[in-house]
Amino acid sequence: AVVSTQSTGTWMQDKDLQLLTASEPLTLSEEYQMQLSWQNDEDKLTFIAISGNSVPKTIEEEISRMIGDINLFFIFSPDVAEINMMVAENKDRRSGFGSEMLNLMMSYAVDHMNISKFSAKISNSNQPSINFFQKNKFSLESVSEVFRETNFELSTVDVAQCKYRKIDYPFSS
C-alpha cells in the first residue's frame, strides 16, 4: 500500500486528473489513511494497474510500471458494483490499457464475486470517459444536470456477449 499511495498521491496533484476524476487533492497522510480504509472496507475493491506481461521484480520496477487504478463499490446491493477507474499517466491513455483494466476487473467480479450488474457514474464534463464506457458497451441509464453526472450500466448478460472472457488468475490462492 505504501508504494501505491506514493504514486496515487503524486497523480492526484495533477489538476486535470482531479477534474476528470472529480477528486480533491489529499496530503500524503490523508492518502495513507484512505488506503488503509480501502484495505479494510468490505464494500470496496481496488486494483492498481501495472503495465507489462510479467510480475515486477523490484519495488522500483513496480512503481515505474504503475499506470492507474480500478475500483468497485458495493453500495446498494451485494451483486451490483459501481465501477470507476483511471489511467493516470497521460502517455498510457488511449492505448488499450483502460479496456484491459475494465475487462480484468469485470471478469474477476463476475467469476469470483457473483456480480450481476456494473454501474459507472461519470462527470458530464468528462467526455473521454463517457466515450470510453459507451465504446465498452455500457448503456446510458440517466443524466443528472443537478449532480452533473451521467450514469451508465452493463449487466453480466451483456458482459458475456461482449469480448470479456474467463480469465485464469495465476495469483489466486
C-alpha positions in Angstrom: 0.0 0.0 0.0 2.9 2.3 0.6 4.1 2.1 -3.0 0.7 2.7 -4.5 0.0 5.5 -2.0 3.1 7.4 -3.1 2.2 7.1 -6.8 -1.5 7.9 -6.4 -0.6 10.8 -4.2 1.6 12.2 -6.9 -1.0 11.5 -9.6 -3.8 13.2 -7.7 -1.8 16.5 -7.5 -2.5 16.9 -11.3 -5.2 19.5 -11.8 -6.5 17.9 -15.0 -6.7 14.4 -13.3 -8.6 16.0 -10.4 -11.1 17.4 -12.8 -11.5 14.2 -14.7 -11.9 12.1 -11.6 -13.9 14.7 -9.6 -11.3 14.3 -6.9 -9.8 16.6 -4.3 -6.0 16.7 -3.6 -5.0 14.9 -0.4 -1.9 15.2 1.7 0.3 12.1 1.8 -1.0 11.4 5.3 -4.6 11.6 4.1 -3.7 9.2 1.2 -2.3 6.7 3.6 -5.5 6.9 5.8 -7.6 6.4 2.7 -5.6 3.4 1.5 -5.9 1.8 5.0 -9.7 2.3 4.9 -9.9 0.8 1.5 -7.8 -2.2 2.6 -10.2 -2.9 5.5 -13.5 -1.9 4.0 -15.6 -4.8 2.7 -17.8 -2.7 0.4 -14.8 -1.6 -1.8 -12.3 -3.4 -4.0 -9.4 -1.7 -5.8 -6.7 -3.0 -8.1 -3.6 -1.0 -9.1 -2.9 -1.4 -12.8 0.7 -2.2 -13.8 1.8 -2.3 -17.4 3.6 -5.3 -18.9 3.2 -9.0 -19.1 5.3 -10.1 -16.1 5.3 -9.6 -12.4 7.7 -6.7 -11.5 10.9 -8.0 -9.9 11.6 -4.9 -7.7 9.7 -2.2 -6.0 11.3 0.3 -8.3 10.1 -1.6 -11.4 6.6 -1.9 -9.9 6.4 1.9 -9.3 7.7 2.7 -12.8 5.1 0.4 -14.3 2.1 1.7 -12.4 -0.4 3.3 -14.8 -3.7 3.7 -12.8 -6.3 2.0 -10.7 -9.7 0.5 -11.0 -12.3 0.3 -8.2 -15.6 -1.4 -7.3 -18.0 -0.1 -4.8 -20.8 -2.3 -3.4 -23.2 0.3 -2.2 -26.8 -0.7 -2.7 -26.7 -4.4 -3.3 -24.0 -7.1 -3.0 -24.5 -8.2 -6.6 -24.3 -4.7 -8.2 -21.0 -2.9 -8.4 -20.3 0.7 -9.2 -17.0 0.8 -11.2 -14.6 3.7 -11.6 -11.1 3.8 -13.0 -8.4 6.0 -14.1 -5.4 5.6 -16.4 -3.4 8.3 -14.6 -0.4 8.6 -16.9 -1.3 10.7 -20.0 1.2 8.7 -22.1 -0.8 5.5 -21.3 -4.3 6.8 -22.2 -6.0 5.7 -25.4 -3.6 2.7 -25.7 -5.9 -0.1 -24.7 -4.9 -0.2 -21.0 -8.3 1.1 -19.9 -10.2 -1.6 -21.8 -7.9 -4.3 -20.5 -8.3 -3.0 -16.9 -12.1 -3.0 -17.3 -12.0 -6.4 -18.8 -9.9 -7.9 -16.0 -11.9 -6.2 -13.1 -15.3 -7.2 -14.6 -14.2 -10.7 -15.3 -12.9 -11.1 -11.8 -16.0 -9.6 -10.3 -18.3 -11.9 -12.3 -16.2 -15.0 -11.8 -15.4 -14.6 -8.1 -17.9 -12.2 -6.6 -21.3 -13.0 -8.3 -21.8 -9.5 -9.6 -24.8 -9.2 -11.9 -24.6 -5.6 -13.0 -22.0 -2.8 -13.2 -22.7 0.9 -12.9 -20.4 3.8 -13.9 -21.1 7.4 -12.8 -19.2 9.9 -14.9 -19.0 13.7 -14.7 -21.0 15.2 -17.5 -17.9 17.2 -18.5 -15.6 14.1 -18.8 -16.2 13.3 -22.5 -13.3 10.9 -22.8 -14.8 8.7 -20.0 -18.3 8.9 -21.5 -16.9 7.8 -24.8 -14.9 5.0 -23.1 -17.9 3.4 -21.4 -20.0 3.7 -24.5 -17.3 2.1 -26.5 -17.2 -0.7 -23.9 -20.9 -1.5 -24.4 -22.3 0.3 -21.3 -25.8 1.6 -21.8 -26.8 5.2 -20.9 -29.2 5.0 -18.0 -29.5 8.6 -16.9 -28.1 12.1 -17.0 -28.4 14.3 -13.9 -28.0 18.0 -14.5 -28.3 18.6 -10.7 -25.3 16.3 -9.9 -23.7 17.0 -13.3 -23.3 13.2 -13.7 -24.0 10.6 -16.4 -24.9 7.0 -15.3 -24.1 4.0 -17.4 -24.9 0.4 -16.7 -23.9 -3.0 -18.0 -25.5 -6.3 -16.9 -23.4 -9.5 -16.8 -25.6 -10.9 -19.6 -24.2 -8.0 -21.7 -20.7 -8.8 -20.3 -21.0 -12.4 -21.5 -21.9 -11.1 -25.0 -19.0 -8.7 -25.2 -15.3 -9.5 -25.6 -15.0 -10.2 -21.9 -13.7 -13.6 -21.2 -13.0 -16.0 -18.4 -9.5 -15.2 -17.0 -7.2 -17.6 -15.3 -5.7 -15.8 -12.3 -2.1 -17.0 -11.7 -2.0 -15.5 -8.2 -5.3 -17.0 -6.9 -4.9 -19.0 -3.7 
